Amino acid sequence: MTIHELHQKLVAKELSAVELTNAVIAHKAKTEPTVHAYLADSHEQALAVAAKVDEKIAAGEAISPLAGIPGAVKDNICIKDQQATCASRMLENFVPPYNASVVEKLTGEDYVSLGKLNMDEFAMGSSSESSAFAKTTNPWNADYVPGGSSGGAAASVAAGSAVWALGSDTGGSVRQPASYCGVVGLKPTYGNVSRYGLIAYASSLDQIGPVTRDVTDAAIVLNAISGHDHRDSTSIPGERPDYTKALVNDVKGLKIGMPKEYFGEGLNSEVREALEKAAKVYEGLGAEIVEVSLPTSKYALSAYYIIALAEASSNLARYDGVSYGLRVPADNLVEMSTKTRSQGFGAEVQRRILLGTYVLSSGYYDAYYLKALKARRLIKNEFDAAFENVDVLLTPTAPNTAFKFGEKINDPLSMYLEDICTTPVNLAGIPGISIPAGFASNGMPIGMQLLAPAMGEEVLFRTAYTFEQACPECNKVASIGEVTL
């Protein structure tokens, strides 16, 4: 069931929060041996919060829409006194002494967290295969990857071992795994949700977002976590709307743009067919479909990997064995730092640090990093120009459905190309949502990405919700994800 359905049952006393939490924990025990979505459990704390919610309901107190609903959090988001490993040996024993801003907000909502979720190491990857601790599988087929880097978040929701989850999205890390696992994944506008307490990968691109079973749930979670935070200098000031009010089943008069560059060579034919069908659904509901052009998008992937890796090399410089995290003993400081970083970081993280350091080095800064920043501005300008003519953009979330384990792990360029549809969104700082749009012939889900102008989450929810209501067959639940209450 969804957050909003379970909330109604809790309020009507058809179900207690403790019963619900125990049911999901029991289901989690059945799915985890196959899915491996979690790196750590917090069942005791979850049941304590659930009991508190039941007491409030019994006393006739109002509860928030998220109160007593079991969820989980990606392991790069800090929760006080719980591990935050980033799926890396470097932070294997790190326990934050504080809560991330989003966790503080959720605590005020009486959220129930069942634990920390697996991910690609330091959020660097598109398949969750770079985790140092676990191999998360896709609940639709265990031979396939769940996507990344928020693979644990998407897999937990698809498997029913969490009703909702929080992930982080640097270049598509919420949307792409949501697409692969047949769930909803939202990347809010950069600055709409505070990054305080999110362990950084690329600071100008990172954004926390929800993974949920449906669009309504995504709006509920965004209501809880969005807002200005003085501890995050990039946080956007001002009040936020109630996003659930945007859940209107009506797209009449909306102009939906389809960028031709996203539908060219390299797009899987079944993905293309599903999205063309979705466009016809929108047309039948009264929306106007318009072809648009974003020519600079072809440079987005290159620009993204230069900027993200440059920022990563700076952000990860702090892991030197001195202040916190792993420390490998040695005879001197330089040797200790070298051994610590060599043993603490996996191959993908080391690759990205090396590339990022290279593009920032003397003689290459202007040739690579500065050019990437210029390309980023052009990409942002093109999105702004497109949104002067259309309300929403419709694109694939990923060029393919989920791939099999081992298929791309030894071919980094092929792996990076899976992010080709999502990285421009992070470069531009605009919101994007991935929703289920059908299934391929191999039974794996297909995701559709919708994009809106900065702080345009309301029109995004409206457009996504309308399609969701028109295509119930797109929102099947993996058989492994059916929880018995």
BELURDA-V557606 format. One record per pair of residues at least 4 apart in sequence whose ideal C-beta (glycine too) atoms are under 8 Angstrom apart, sorted by the first residue. I is the first residue (numbers start at 1). GAP is how many residues later the second one is. Records with the same first field share a line. If there is no record, write none. Layout:
I: GAP, GAP
This chain:
1: 4, 5, 8, 162, 212, 482, 484
2: 4, 161, 210, 211, 212, 214, 215
3: 4, 62, 63, 66, 160, 161, 209, 210, 213, 214, 217, 218
4: 4, 61, 212, 213, 216
5: 4
6: 4, 9, 14, 62, 63, 157
7: 4, 56, 58, 59, 60, 62
8: 4
9: 5, 6, 11
10: 4, 5, 6, 7, 10, 43, 47, 53, 57, 58, 59
11: 46, 52
13: 44
15: 4, 5, 470
16: 4, 34, 38, 41
17: 4, 32, 33, 34, 36, 37, 40, 50, 51, 95
18: 4, 29, 32, 33, 36
19: 4, 466
20: 4, 30, 48, 49, 50, 465
21: 4, 25, 26, 29, 47, 49, 91, 93
22: 4, 25
23: 4, 460, 461, 462
24: 4, 46, 90, 136, 137, 138, 139, 459
25: 4, 18, 21, 45, 89
26: 4, 458
27: 4, 133, 134, 456, 457
28: 4, 10, 86, 133, 134
31: 4, 6, 108, 128, 129, 130, 449, 450
32: 4, 5, 6, 129
34: 103, 108, 446
35: 101, 102, 104, 107, 120, 121, 124, 126, 445
36: 82, 98, 99, 100, 101
37: 35, 80, 81, 99, 109, 114, 115, 116, 118, 119, 122, 124, 125
38: 34, 76, 77, 78, 79, 80, 96, 114, 118, 123
39: 36, 44, 46, 48, 76, 77, 78, 79, 94, 95, 113
40: 35, 42, 43, 75, 76
41: 73, 74
42: 4, 37, 40, 71, 72, 73, 74
43: 4, 71, 72
44: 4
45: 4, 68
46: 4, 24, 66, 67, 68
47: 4
48: 4
49: 4, 19, 61, 62, 63
50: 4, 18, 20, 62
51: 4
52: 4, 58
53: 4, 10, 14, 15, 57, 59
54: 4, 14
55: 4
56: 5, 7, 11, 54
57: 4, 6
63: 4, 5, 47
64: 45, 46, 160
65: 4, 44, 155, 158, 159
66: 5, 40, 43, 44, 45, 98, 154, 155, 158
67: 42, 43, 44
68: 42, 44
69: 42, 43, 94, 95
70: 42, 43, 44, 92, 93
71: 40, 41, 42, 43, 91, 92, 93, 94, 95
72: 41, 42, 43, 44, 45, 80, 81, 84, 89, 90, 93, 94
73: 4, 6, 30, 40, 42, 43, 44, 92, 93
74: 42, 43, 45, 76, 78, 79, 91, 92, 93, 94
75: 8, 9, 10, 11, 12, 41, 42, 43, 44, 77
76: 8, 10, 43, 46, 47, 92, 122, 123, 125
77: 7, 23, 25, 26, 89, 91, 120, 121, 122, 131
78: 6, 18, 20, 21, 22, 25, 119, 120, 121
79: 5, 17, 20, 21, 24, 34, 37
80: 16, 17, 18, 19, 23
81: 14, 15, 16
82: 13, 14, 34
83: 10, 11, 12, 33
84: 7, 10, 11, 12, 32, 115
85: 6, 7, 9, 31, 47, 48
86: 4, 5, 33, 35, 36, 37, 113
87: 31, 32, 33, 34, 35, 43, 44, 45, 46, 47
88: 4, 33, 34, 44, 256, 257, 258, 261
89: 43, 237, 254, 255, 256, 257
90: 229, 235, 236, 250, 251, 254, 255
91: 108, 228, 234, 235
92: 40, 234
93: 233
94: 230, 231
96: 101
98: 99
99: 4, 5, 8, 98
100: 4, 94, 96, 97, 98, 108
101: 4, 93, 94, 95, 96, 128, 130, 131
102: 4, 64, 91, 92, 95, 96, 106, 123
103: 4, 94
104: 4
105: 4, 119, 120, 122
106: 5, 7, 118, 119
107: 4
109: 115
111: 113
114: 47, 48
117: 33, 35, 36, 39, 45, 48, 50
118: 10, 13, 15, 16, 18, 33, 34, 37
119: 4, 9, 12, 29, 30, 31, 32, 33, 34, 48
120: 4, 5, 6, 7, 8, 9, 10, 11, 28, 29, 31, 53, 228
121: 4, 9, 10, 11, 224, 225, 227, 228
122: 77, 79, 190, 194, 223, 227
123: 26, 27, 45, 47, 50, 78, 83
124: 6, 25, 77, 188, 224, 225, 228
125: 4, 5, 23, 24, 223, 290
126: 21, 22, 23, 46, 47, 50, 282, 289, 290, 292, 293
127: 18, 19, 20, 21, 24, 276, 278, 281, 282, 288, 291
128: 7, 8, 17, 18, 19, 20, 21, 23, 24, 27, 49
129: 6, 16, 19, 276, 280
130: 18, 216, 217, 218, 219
131: 4, 5
132: 214
134: 18
135: 270
136: 10, 15, 16, 19
137: 5, 6, 7, 8, 9, 18, 268
138: 4, 6, 7, 8, 9, 17, 20, 42, 43, 264, 306
139: 7, 16, 19, 20, 42, 339, 341, 342
140: 4, 18, 41, 42, 262, 303, 304, 305, 338
141: 261, 301, 302, 303
143: 261, 262
144: 36, 258, 259, 260, 261, 300
145: 6, 35, 257, 258, 259, 260
146: 5, 6, 8, 9, 12, 31, 34, 35, 256
147: 4, 7, 29, 30, 31, 32, 33, 34, 251, 255
148: 25, 28, 29
149: 18, 19, 21, 24, 28
150: 4, 15, 17, 18, 19, 23, 24, 27, 35, 61
151: 4, 26
152: 4, 13
153: 4, 9, 12, 13, 14, 21, 24, 58
154: 4, 11, 13, 20, 23, 24, 26, 27, 29, 31, 57
155: 4, 22, 26
156: 5, 6, 9
157: 5, 6, 7, 8, 24, 26, 54, 55, 56, 324
158: 23, 24, 25, 319, 320, 322, 323
159: 319, 321, 322
160: 317, 320, 321, 322, 323
163: 49, 50, 54
164: 46, 47, 48, 49, 53, 57
165: 45, 46, 47
166: 42, 43, 44, 45, 55, 59
167: 6, 7, 10, 18, 41, 42, 43, 44
168: 5, 6, 30, 33, 38, 39, 40, 41
169: 4, 5, 6, 16, 18, 37, 38, 39, 40, 253, 257
170: 31, 32, 35, 36, 37, 138, 256
171: 34, 133, 137, 248, 251, 252, 255
172: 4, 15, 225, 226, 247, 249, 250, 251, 253, 254
173: 4
174: 4, 11, 12, 13, 35, 36, 37, 260
175: 4, 10, 11, 12, 222, 247, 250, 257, 258, 259, 272, 274
176: 4, 9, 221, 222, 242, 243, 246, 258, 271
177: 4, 8, 34
178: 5, 6, 7, 33, 219, 256, 269
179: 6, 218, 219, 222, 255, 266, 267, 268, 270
180: 218, 221, 222, 264, 265, 267
181: 221, 264, 297
182: 254, 257, 263, 265, 293, 294, 296
183: 28, 29, 30, 253
184: 26, 27, 28, 29, 30, 31, 33, 34, 249, 250, 251, 252, 280
185: 24, 25, 26, 33, 248, 249, 262
186: 23, 24, 25, 26, 32, 36, 245, 246, 247, 248, 271
187: 20, 22, 235, 238, 239, 244, 245, 246
188: 4, 5, 19, 20, 21, 34, 38, 243, 269
189: 18, 47, 240, 241, 242, 265, 266, 267, 268
190: 14, 15, 17, 44, 236, 239, 240, 264
191: 41, 43, 44, 45, 238
192: 15, 30, 34, 44, 48, 239, 263, 265
193: 14, 15, 16, 29, 32, 33, 34
194: 14, 33, 34, 35, 37, 38, 41
195: 5, 8, 11, 12, 13, 37, 39, 40
196: 33, 35, 36
198: 8, 10
200: 6, 111, 115
201: 4, 5, 107, 110, 111, 114
202: 4, 105, 106, 107, 109, 110, 113
203: 31, 108, 112
204: 30, 103, 107
205: 99, 102, 103, 106, 221, 222
207: 219
208: 17
209: 13
210: 7, 8, 11, 12, 15
212: 5, 6, 8, 9
213: 4, 262, 264
214: 4, 254, 261
215: 4, 32, 218, 220, 246, 249, 250, 253
216: 4, 28, 31, 249
217: 4
218: 4, 215, 243
219: 4, 24, 25, 27, 28, 242
220: 4, 23, 24
221: 4
222: 4, 21, 235
223: 17, 19, 20, 21
226: 14, 17
227: 13
228: 7, 8, 9, 10
229: 6
230: 5
231: 4
236: 219
241: 4, 5, 217
243: 4, 214, 215, 218
245: 213
246: 211, 212, 213, 215, 216, 219
247: 214, 215, 218
248: 214, 217, 218
249: 216, 217, 220
250: 35, 36, 212, 216
251: 5, 31, 34, 35, 36, 211, 212, 215
252: 33, 34, 35
253: 33, 34, 35
254: 28, 32, 33, 34, 137, 138, 205, 208, 209
255: 32, 33, 35, 134, 135, 136, 137
256: 23, 26, 31, 32, 33, 34, 134, 135, 136, 137, 138, 207
257: 33, 34, 35, 129, 132, 133, 135, 136, 137
258: 4, 5, 17, 21, 31, 32, 33, 34, 135, 136, 137
259: 4, 33, 34, 35, 38, 127, 134, 136
260: 4, 31, 32, 33
261: 32, 33, 34, 36, 37
262: 5, 32, 35, 133, 134, 159
263: 4, 9, 12, 132, 133
266: 133, 151, 154
267: 4, 5, 129, 132
268: 4, 131, 132, 133, 172
269: 4
270: 4, 131, 170, 171, 176
271: 4, 125, 127, 128, 129, 130, 169, 175
272: 4, 124
273: 4
274: 4, 163, 164, 172, 174
275: 4, 119, 120, 121, 162, 171, 173
276: 4
277: 4, 160, 161
278: 4, 116, 159, 160, 170, 189, 193
279: 4, 10, 115
280: 4
281: 4, 186, 189, 190
282: 5, 7, 112, 181, 184, 185
283: 4, 5, 6
285: 181, 185
287: 176
289: 105
290: 99, 100
292: 94, 97, 98, 101
294: 85, 88, 89, 92, 130
295: 87
296: 4, 79, 82, 83, 86
297: 82, 85, 127
299: 4, 76, 79, 80
300: 4, 75, 79, 120, 123, 124, 127
301: 4, 115, 116, 118, 119, 122
302: 4, 70, 73
303: 4, 68, 69, 70, 72, 73, 76, 124
304: 4, 115, 119, 120, 122, 123
305: 4, 50, 111, 118
306: 4, 53, 62, 63, 65, 66
307: 4, 62, 65, 66, 69, 120
308: 4, 44, 48
309: 4, 43, 44, 46, 47, 50
310: 4, 46, 49, 50, 59, 62
311: 4, 45
312: 4, 40, 41, 44
313: 4, 39, 40, 41, 42, 43, 44, 47
314: 42, 46
316: 29, 33, 37
318: 5
319: 6, 7, 21, 22, 25, 26
320: 17, 20, 21
321: 4, 5, 6, 7, 15, 16, 18, 19, 20, 23
322: 5, 11, 15
325: 15, 19
326: 14, 17, 18
327: 9, 13
328: 8, 11, 12, 15, 16
329: 7
330: 5, 6, 8, 9
331: 4
332: 4
333: 4
334: 4
335: 4
336: 4
337: 4
338: 4
339: 4
340: 4
341: 4, 9
342: 8
345: 4, 5, 8
346: 4
347: 4
348: 4, 64
349: 4
350: 4
351: 4, 61
352: 4
353: 4
354: 4
355: 4
356: 4
357: 4
358: 6, 10
359: 5, 6, 9, 10, 13
360: 4, 5, 9
361: 4
363: 4
364: 4, 5
365: 4, 5
366: 4, 5
367: 4
368: 4
369: 4
370: 4
371: 4
372: 4
373: 4
374: 4
375: 4
376: 4, 51, 52
377: 4
378: 4
379: 4, 45, 48, 49
380: 4, 47, 48, 49
381: 4
382: 4
383: 4, 10, 41, 45, 47, 68, 70
384: 4, 69
385: 4
386: 4, 7
387: 4, 6, 65, 66, 69
391: 61, 68, 72
392: 58, 59, 60, 67, 68, 71
393: 57, 58, 59
394: 54, 55, 56, 57
395: 26, 53, 54, 56
396: 25, 51, 52, 53
397: 24, 25, 37, 50, 51, 52
398: 20, 21, 23, 24, 49
399: 18, 19, 21, 22
400: 18
401: 39, 41, 43, 44, 45
402: 42, 43
403: 4, 5, 15
405: 4
406: 4
408: 6, 7, 10
409: 6
411: 4
412: 4
413: 4
414: 4
419: 4
421: 28
422: 4, 10, 27
423: 4
424: 4
425: 5, 6, 7, 24, 26
429: 25
430: 21, 22, 23, 24, 26
431: 20, 21, 23, 24, 25, 26, 29
432: 17, 18, 19, 20, 28
433: 16, 17, 27, 28, 31
434: 13, 14, 15
435: 12, 13, 15, 29, 32, 33, 39
436: 9, 10, 11, 12, 38, 39, 40
437: 9, 10, 11, 30, 34, 37
438: 7, 8, 33, 35, 36
439: 4, 5, 6, 7, 37
440: 4, 5, 6
448: 19
450: 10, 13, 14
451: 9
452: 4, 5, 7, 8, 11
456: 4
457: 4
458: 4
459: 4
460: 4
461: 4
462: 4
463: 4
464: 4
465: 4
466: 4
467: 4, 7
468: 6, 7
471: 4
477: 4, 5
